């Protein structure tokens, strides 16, 4: 059997761990540059705050109801996620981290699945004070659906188990077709036009017909809803064909050196992501633009492509390539609002073709050391000098909470 353990309002829950006074109050977390609400607790939902809506549109209702607002504290969320995954791993024969707040495990020889799921929830709450939902099923799609019921359907209270035909049919009838993993909004609209409104009705749809009318993934989903096992973890871990790092500036910039620093930081991020999926970069795309809504100047946007002579994923080499191309996109007197770097052509590190007469330019010992240190002690603990130190252009986080678990000066103090 498979189990999916998923954090409930994870970002907001992380903020409440070290602020227990917020558990009965409204609490919401904003996206990059404090743009939109990306997470909120139950109380904030009851008071009318909407997820993914811009913050400035909801500012009045937030202030009127004294709802606490936080900027995204990725250092805190990443550390709390690592602690949660470490606990979950102990409960499975196999373990797969799906996202920052979701984790699949496979476990055999369990006689009481409810007690098993309850023990996971209780331990995570006891040690981390994070609420989670646990869904159990015979395959990935069913345990994902059970997890949805555990968190969203009345009566389950955080635990839902599909271990027989009765429980399978009951939960499928309670879920809409768009709640099924892999269906989504667009496909659900097509199914609803065919009279398929619930997950149970989708399970009755002929699998072969689904493959003809849609695709093989929809066929597999329908088969899994009926108890077959068609998907594996490897099916959901495809290498990215392109990797981008882009972000709006916390404050607009006009300085060439600041724009170069920002682009080098994005280039280093792209290189790190490429190494993580065991890829090398063949071609880079650099771009920068002013704000399209700024009426004080004509909108400016520039981009350039860099074809690399050999595949690279070494941040020192990527930074040199980015630095050398800055004059192609920088224009004096332009007020820049956004920039980014993309790896638009990637090759598998195991299958890339190198020059027979030249050694590999990438310093693998250096990159492995950088990754090891930054993974252990936090992002940018060790970095390239050209990434800059005083990054005035970094994203705006006016409501940032302390890094309670990763910064010495922010560790909570107990006064007796």
N, C-alpha and C positions, 0 to 999 in steps of 0.2 A: 504494500500500500504506500501511497505517496501522501505527504502532508505539506501544505503551504502555510508558512507563518508570515504574517504581514502586519507591519506596524499600523496602528490606528492614528490617523492624522499625525504622521511621524514627526514632521518638523515642529508643529505646535506642541506635541507631546514632549519633545526634547527640551523645549523652552520651559515647560512646566516642571521638569524633573528637579531643577534647582530653585524653582519658584513655586513651591506648593500652594502659596496664597492665590495662584492663578487658576487652580483647578475648578473653582466655582465661578470664575469670571470669564468674560469673553477674551479670546486670544487669537491673533492671526499673524501669519508670517508673509512677508513680501518677497517678490522676485528680485532679480538683479536690478540695481539702481532704484530700488524701492518702487518698482513700476506697478505690479499687480499683486493681488492676494493669491498666493499659491497653496496655502494651508491654513486651516482654522479649526478650532475645537467646536464641540457640539453647542456650547453656549453662544458662541459667535454666530453660528448658523441660525439658531433660534431667534437671535436679535436682528436677522435680516442681512448679514454680510454674505456676499456671493463670491464663490471661488472663481478665480481667473478674470475677475472684473478689475479694471484699473483702480488703484488706491485713491487717486484724486476724486473719482466719481463717488466713492463710498466714505470719504473723509468725514462728512457731516454725521452720518449715522454711526460711524466708529467713535467719534468724539462725544456725541450725544449719549451713548450708552457706556462710556468709559471702558471701551474695549482696548486691551493692551496690544500694541503693534511692535513687531520685531522685524529687523532686516534679516536676510538669510545668513545664518551663522554656519557656514559649511564646515568649519573646523570642528565645531561641536557636534554637528549631525554625523559627520564622517566617523568621529571617534565613538559616538554612541552606537552607530551602526556596527562598527567592528566588534564592540563588546557584545552586542546582541547576537551577531552571527557566530561568535565564539561559543556562546551558550547553546545555540540551536544545533551546532555541529555535533555536540555531544549526544544528541538524541537520535541520530540517524546512522544507518550503515553507509549511506552515501549522502553527500551534501552539495547543493548547487545554489550559489548566491545569484539571484535573478536581478535585483536592483538594490538600491541603498536601504530599502525597508522591506524587501521580500526575499524569502529564501525557501527553496524546496528541499525536502529530505525524503529519502526512501528508507522504510523500515519494515522488516519482516518479523514474524513470530511474536506478534502482540495480541494478547487475548482481549484486553479491554482498551479499545481505542479512545473512549471518552476520558478515562483516567490518564491515559498517555498524553492527550492534548491538554487536559487541565493542568498536568504537572509542568508542561512547557510554559503555559501562560503564567502560572503562579511563580515559577522560578524567575522568569524575565521581569515580572512585576516586583518581586522581592528584591532582586539584585540591582535592577536598573530603574525601576518605577516607570516602565514603559508599557502601555497597554497594547496588546496584540490580538489579532484574530487568527484562529487555527482552523483550516479546512482539510479534511482527510477524504481521499478517494482512491479508486483503483488505478487511475491514470492521471496525467497532468491536467487535462481539461476538467475532469470531474472534481479534483481537489481545488482547482482554481474557482470553480463555481461554488463549491462548498464554502470556501473562504469568503466569497461574496455574501453568501447567506449568513455566515457567522457574524459579519460586520454590519450588514445592511438590512437584514430581514428580521422582523420582530419575533421573539421567542427563542432565538438561538443563543443569545448572550455571549458571543465571542467564540463559540465552538460549534462546528457543524460537521457531521460525518456521513458520508455516503458509502455504506458497507453492505447494502442489500437492495433488492428491487424496489421495495416500498419507499425507502429513503431517497433513492435515485429519482423516482417518479415525483415524489412530493416536492423535492427541491427544484427540479426542472420546471414544474408547474408554477412555482413561485417566482421564477426569474424570467425577465423579458429576453427576447432574442438578442438585444444589444449587450446584455450582460455576459454573454458567452464569450470566452477568451478566443480572440482571433476573428470575431465577426465585425465588430465596430459599427459606427454610425451609417456609413454608406451601404454596406452589405445588409444591415438590418432594415434599411428603408426598402431595399429590393425584396427582401423576404416578406416584409409586411404587406407589400403590394400583392404578394402571392398568397396572402392569408396566413402567413406564419408569424405569430406574434410572441409566442413563449418559447423557452428553451425546450420544453417537452414537445411542442409542435415541430420544432426544428429537428429533434431526434427522430421523428417519424418521416422526415423527408428522405426520399430514396437516395442513398449515397452516390450511386453511379450517375443519377440524373444531376445531382449537385456538382459532380465533376464536369459534366458536359456543359451545364449552364454557368458555372462559376469557375472553380479551379480545384486542383487536387488537395489543397490545404483545407478547403471547406468540406470536402469528402471525408478527410481524416478527422476533422472536428466532429462531424455527425457520427462517425463510427465510435469515436471516444465517448460521446454522450450516451451511447448505447453500451458502454462498458468495455469496448475493445481498447487495446493499447497500441496506438499508432505513432505517437510523438515521443521523442526523447529529448533530454536536455540539449544534446548536440544540435537538434533541429532549430533551437532558439538562440544559438550562438554563432551567427554568421559574421565573418570578417567584413568590416565596412569597406566599401569600394572607394569612398572619399571621406576625408576627415577635415572638419572645419573648427576653427576657434575664432570667435568673433564676439564683440561686446561694445555697447555704447559707453562713452566716457562718463565718469562721474561729473566732470566739468569740461566744457569745451576747450580745445587747445588750438594754438596757432604755431607753436614752436616745432621746428623740424626735428630737434633732438628728442622731444617728448613723443612725437609720432613714431620715430624710429624705435624708441624703447618699447612702446606699446606693441608695435608689429613684431619685434624680436620676442617679446613675451608670448605672443600668440604662436609664433613659429616654434618656440621651445615646447609649448603645450601640444602642438600638433605632432612634433617629433616624439614626445613622451607617449601620446596615444597610439602612435604607429608602432612603437616598440612594444607596447602592452599587448597588441594583437599580432606581434611577430611579423611586422611589415616594414618595408623600406619605401622611401618616397622618390618618385621619378620626376614629378612636376609639381611646382608650387604656384598658387594664385594669391597675390597680395591685392588688397583693396582698401580704400578709405573714402569717406564721404562727409559732407556737411549735413546739417539737419534739413530735411526737405520741407519742414514747416516754418523755417526761419524766414521771415519776410524782409529781414535787413540785408540779405545777400542772395545772389542767384545760387540755386542748388548746384553743388559741385560733387562729382563722383569720378574717381580714377581707379584703374586696376592695371595690373601687369602680370604676365605669366613668366615663370622661370623654369626652363627645362634643365634639369640637373645632368651633368655629364655621366655621373654614376649614382646608383641608388644610395640615399642617405637616410639615417635616422639619428645621427650624432648631433646633439643640440649645438655644439660649438660650430659645426660646419653649416648647419641650417641658419644660425644667427648671422654668419658671414654672408651667406647668400641673400638674406633679407636686408641686411645693412647695405649691401652693394646695389640694391634695387630701389632704395628710398627716393632717389631723385626722379624716378619715373612716375611716382604718384604724388609727390609733395609739390604744392603750389603756394607761393608766398601770399599772405593776407587772407587765406581761406581759413575759416573757423571750423575745425573738424569736430564731428560729433561721434563718429563711429569708424572702426577699422577692423580688419581681420585677416587671417591667413588660412588658406585651404590647401590640403594635399589632394590634388585632383587626379593624380595617377599614382597608384600604389602597386607594389609587387610583393609577393610572399618572400620573406627572408630566407626560407629554405630552398627556394627555386630561382632566385635572382641570378642574372648573368653578369659577371664582373669582367674587367679587362684582364686578360691573361698575363699581360706584361706589367701590370701595376698592382700593388697590394691594395687590400680593402682600406679605403680612406677613413672609415668609421673606427673610432677607438672604443671597442667593445668593453674593455676593462674600465675605462672612464665612465661610460654610460651606465654600466652595471653598478658601479660604485655610487654614482649620483642617484640612481633609482633606489638603491638599497637605503641610503641615508635619508632621502626625502620620504620614503615610505615609512621608515621607522620614526623619524622625528618631525614630520610634517612638511607640507609643500614649501618649496623654495628655502628650505633650511640651508642647502648649498645651491648656488645658482651662478650663472654667468654674469660677469661684471656689466656687460652691455645691457642687461635687463633693467638696470637702474636700481637705485635705493629709495629715493624720495619720489614715489609715484603719485603725484598730485592728480593724475588723470584716471586713477583707478575708480572702479564702480562706487557709486554713492551708497553708503550704508549708515544712514543717520540714526537708525534705531537698533544698532547692533548690540547684542547682549554679550557678556563676558565669555571667553573661551574657558569655561569652568574646568575642563579636564585636560587641556593641552598647553596652558600657559601658566607659569608659576605664580605670577601676580594675581591671576584670576581664580586660583583655587579657593573654594569656599572656606571661610574661617568660622569656627565655633567658639563663641564666647561663653565661658562658664562663670 
